[in-house]
């Protein structure tokens, strides 16, 4: 059998329309799937680019800066507290020195009073 452009095919019109319809529906489905894949791929690429830009830009950086600022405030408060404790310790050391000196002075005064008392009683006995 020789097939060329003049070859006649005995096919009912209903089958020909069905065949053409199946081909059209198949092509429409294939193009729809390809379009959907393109949209998803484009969305994925845009999402990744946007994610990278956001990671480099403001929201994350602003949050980090806010946290750093809060940490610096807390550090300043702690430093003030430490400075106050140092001043308190210096005052306590100074008071301890003064108390030690006062105790030595009291002991000297007691010794002098004892000597005066003893010398006074010795003078009374010898007279």
VEXKETOR-727588 format. One record per atom (N, C-alpha, C): residue in three letters; x, y, z. Coordinates in pm, whole numbers, padded with zeros to 5 digits, always signed. Layout:
// residues N
ALAXYZ...
END
This chain:
// residues 127
UNK+00085-00117+00000UNK+00000+00000+00000UNK+00089+00123+00000UNK+00059+00213-00086UNK+00134+00337-00098UNK+00052+00450-00039UNK+00120+00529+00050UNK+00051+00640+00116UNK+00115+00769+00066UNK+00030+00860+00021UNK+00076+00992-00020UNK-00032+01093+00017UNK-00018+01217-00031UNK-00114+01321+00008UNK-00251+01302-00055UNK-00263+01222-00153UNK-00393+01198-00218UNK-00460+01071-00167UNK-00403+01004-00072UNK-00458+00879-00021UNK-00584+00910+00057UNK-00687+00840+00032UNK-00814+00855+00102UNK-00818+00761+00222UNK-00873+00811+00330UNK-00889+00730+00450UNK-01038+00720+00475UNK-01084+00604+00495UNK-01225+00586+00523UNK-01247+00589+00672UNK-01275+00709+00726UNK-01292+00726+00871UNK-01420+00804+00895UNK-01502+00754+00983UNK-01625+00828+01009UNK-01591+00965+01069UNK-01677+01064+01042UNK-01657+01201+01089UNK-01657+01207+01242UNK-01739+01129+01306UNK-01747+01126+01452UNK-01612+01084+01509UNK-01549+00984+01455UNK-01419+00939+01503UNK-01311+01044+01476UNK-01319+01110+01361UNK-01222+01215+01328UNK-01233+01332+01426UNK-01355+01373+01456UNK-01375+01483+01553UNK-01327+01440+01692UNK-01354+01320+01732UNK-01307+01268+01862UNK-01156+01266+01870UNK-01094+01222+01759UNK-00948+01216+01755UNK-00887+01356+01764UNK-00942+01449+01688UNK-00894+01588+01694UNK-00917+01646+01833UNK-01033+01618+01893UNK-01063+01666+02029UNK-00965+01610+02131UNK-00931+01480+02119UNK-00836+01418+02212UNK-00698+01482+02198UNK-00658+01509+02074UNK-00528+01574+02050UNK-00527+01714+02110UNK-00635+01791+02091UNK-00644+01927+02145UNK-00641+01924+02298UNK-00718+01833+02357UNK-00722+01823+02505UNK-00585+01781+02558UNK-00519+01687+02491UNK-00384+01644+02531UNK-00285+01759+02525UNK-00290+01836+02418UNK-00200+01950+02402UNK-00229+02056+02509UNK-00359+02081+02532UNK-00397+02180+02635UNK-00347+02136+02772UNK-00360+02008+02803UNK-00314+01955+02931UNK-00162+01966+02942UNK-00090+01931+02837UNK+00057+01938+02839UNK+00103+02082+02859UNK+00045+02175+02785UNK+00084+02316+02801UNK+00047+02369+02940UNK-00066+02323+02993UNK-00106+02364+03128UNK-00007+02315+03234UNK+00038+02190+03220UNK+00137+02135+03314UNK+00268+02212+03303UNK+00311+02238+03180UNK+00436+02312+03159UNK+00424+02453+03218UNK+00310+02518+03198UNK+00288+02653+03253UNK+00292+02651+03406UNK+00228+02552+03464UNK+00226+02541+03610UNK+00367+02517+03664UNK+00444+02432+03600UNK+00583+02409+03641UNK+00665+02538+03630UNK+00645+02613+03524UNK+00717+02740+03508UNK+00682+02838+03620UNK+00553+02846+03654UNK+00510+02936+03762UNK+00572+02895+03895UNK+00571+02765+03925UNK+00629+02717+04051UNK+00780+02740+04056UNK+00846+02717+03945UNK+00990+02739+03940UNK+01023+02888+03957UNK+00947+02973+03892UNK+00967+03117+03906UNK+00941+03162+04050UNK+00834+03111+04109UNK+00803+03146+04248UNK+00914+03100+04341UNK+00968+02982+04318UNK+01077+02929+04400UNK+01201+03016+04388UNK+01234+03055+04266UNK+01352+03140+04245UNK+01332+03275+04314UNK+01215+03334+04296UNK+01187+03464+04359UNK+01188+03452+04511UNK+01134+03343+04564UNK+01133+03322+04708UNK+01275+03312+04763UNK+01362+03237+04693UNK+01501+03225+04739UNK+01573+03358+04733UNK+01553+03434+04625UNK+01617+03565+04614UNK+01567+03659+04723UNK+01437+03657+04745UNK+01378+03743+04847UNK+01428+03704+04985UNK+01440+03574+05010UNK+01489+03526+05138UNK+01632+03571+05162UNK+01715+03563+05058UNK+01853+03609+05072UNK+01860+03759+05097UNK+01776+03835+05027UNK+01775+03980+05047UNK+01729+04014+05188UNK+01628+03944+05236UNK+01577+03972+05370UNK+01679+03935+05476UNK+01752+03829+05453UNK+01854+03789+05549UNK+01965+03892+05557UNK+01993+03957+05445UNK+02097+04058+05442UNK+02046+04194+05490UNK+01915+04215+05488UNK+01864+04349+05511UNK+01800+04366+05648UNK+01711+04456+05654UNK+01664+04519+05775UNK+01604+04434+05885UNK+01499+04357+05866UNK+01433+04298+05981UNK+01527+04221+06073UNK+01611+04138+06016UNK+01702+04061+06099UNK+01806+04152+06162UNK+01860+04245+06084UNK+01960+04337+06136UNK+01902+04427+06244UNK+01781+04476+06223UNK+01717+04561+06323UNK+01696+04485+06453UNK+01655+04361+06442UNK+01634+04281+06563UNK+01766+04261+06637UNK+01872+04235+06563UNK+02004+04218+06625UNK+02048+04348+06690UNK+02028+04461+06621UNK+02066+04589+06679UNK+01987+04619+06806UNK+01857+04585+06805UNK+01776+04607+06925UNK+01826+04521+07041UNK+01861+04397+07012UNK+01915+04310+07117UNK+02048+04362+07170UNK+02134+04409+07080UNK+02262+04466+07124UNK+02241+04589+07210UNK+02148+04673+07169UNK+02120+04794+07247UNK+02071+04758+07387UNK+01984+04658+07396UNK+01934+04614+07527UNK+02047+04557+07611UNK+02136+04482+07549UNK+02250+04427+07622UNK+02343+04537+07673UNK+02363+04641+07592UNK+02446+04752+07636UNK+02382+04826+07754UNK+02250+04841+07750UNK+02181+04906+07863UNK+02199+04824+07990UNK+02183+04693+07978UNK+02200+04607+08095UNK+02344+04611+08146UNK+02439+04615+08053UNK+02579+04622+08092UNK+02608+04753+08165UNK+02550+04863+08117UNK+02569+04991+08184UNK+02512+04988+08326UNK+02394+04929+08342UNK+02334+04918+08475UNK+02422+04834+08567UNK+02474+04725+08515UNK+02561+04640+08596UNK+02690+04712+08632UNK+02744+04790+08539UNK+02865+04866+08567UNK+02840+04970+08677UNK+02724+05037+08671UNK+02689+05132+08776UNK+02681+05062+08911UNK+02619+04945+08912UNK+02608+04868+09036UNK+02745+04829+09088UNK+02833+04786+08998UNK+02969+04749+09040UNK+03043+04871+09095UNK+03027+04986+09027UNK+03092+05109+09075UNK+03043+05146+09214UNK+02913+05133+09238UNK+02859+05162+09371UNK+02916+05065+09474UNK+02927+04940+09438UNK+02983+04841+09530UNK+03129+04870+09559UNK+03202+04918+09458UNK+03343+04953+09480UNK+03353+05071+09576UNK+03268+05172+09557UNK+03269+05287+09648UNK+03231+05244+09789UNK+03135+05156+09801UNK+03094+05105+09932UNK+03210+05029+09996UNK+03280+04949+09918UNK+03394+04874+09971UNK+03505+04967+10017UNK+03530+05073+09939UNK+03632+05171+09978UNK+03592+05239+10109UNK+03465+05275+10121UNK+03417+05337+10245UNK+03430+05241+10362UNK+03396+05115+10340UNK+03409+05015+10447UNK+03555+04996+10488UNK+03644+04993+10391UNK+03787+04980+10422UNK+03835+05100+10503UNK+03790+05220+10464UNK+03828+05341+10537UNK+03773+05337+10680UNK+03647+05296+10694UNK+03588+05286+10828UNK+03660+05181+10912UNK+03702+05073+10851UNK+03775+04969+10924UNK+03908+05023+10975UNK+03978+05102+10890UNK+04103+05164+10932UNK+04079+05260+11049UNK+03974+05341+11037UNK+03943+05435+11145UNK+03907+05362+11273UNK+03832+05254+11263UNK+03794+05175+11379UNK+03917+05112+11445UNK+04008+05062+11364UNK+04132+05004+11418UNK+04211+05111+11492UNK+04222+05228+11433UNK+04295+05339+11497UNK+04225+05379+11627UNK+04090+05386+11623UNK+04016+05424+11743UNK+04036+05320+11853UNK+04037+05191+11817UNK+04061+05086+11918UNK+04200+05097+11977UNK+04300+05128+11895UNK+04437+05147+11947UNK+04440+05266+12041UNK+04376+05375+12000UNK+04371+05495+12085UNK+04301+05465+12217UNK+04194+05388+12214UNK+04121+05352+12337UNK+04211+05269+12428UNK+04284+05175+12369UNK+04376+05094+12449UNK+04485+05181+12512UNK+04538+05278+12435UNK+04639+05370+12491UNK+04580+05451+12607UNK+04455+05499+12586UNK+04391+05576+12692UNK+04368+05490+12816UNK+04328+05364+12795UNK+04308+05275+12908UNK+04439+05253+12983UNK+04546+05234+12904UNK+04677+05215+12968UNK+04717+05338+13048UNK+04692+05457+12993UNK+04726+05580+13065UNK+04643+05594+13191UNK+04512+05559+13180UNK+04426+05568+13298UNK+04475+05469+13404UNK+04513+05351+13364UNK+04564+05252+13458UNK+04692+05301+13523UNK+04781+05362+13441UNK+04906+05415+13497UNK+04878+05528+13594UNK+04783+05611+13560UNK+04747+05721+13649UNK+04688+05667+13778UNK+04604+05566+13763UNK+04544+05506+13881UNK+04649+05439+13968UNK+04743+05372+13910UNK+04848+05304+13985UNK+04944+05405+14047UNK+04982+05504+13973UNK+05073+05604+14028UNK+05004+05686+14137UNK+04879+05703+14126UNK+04805+05776+14228UNK+04795+05694+14355UNK+04770+05566+14341UNK+04763+05480+14459UNK+04899+05457+14518UNK+05007+05459+14438UNK+05142+05444+14491UNK+05179+05568+14569UNK+05140+05683+14520UNK+05167+05808+14590UNK+05094+05812+14723UNK+04972+05759+14727UNK+04896+05760+14853UNK+04959+05665+14953UNK+05012+05556+14911UNK+05069+05458+15002UNK+05202+05509+15056UNK+05280+05574+14979UNK+05411+05618+15022UNK+05401+05739+15113UNK+05298+05810+15118UNK+05289+05927+15203UNK+05260+05890+15340
END
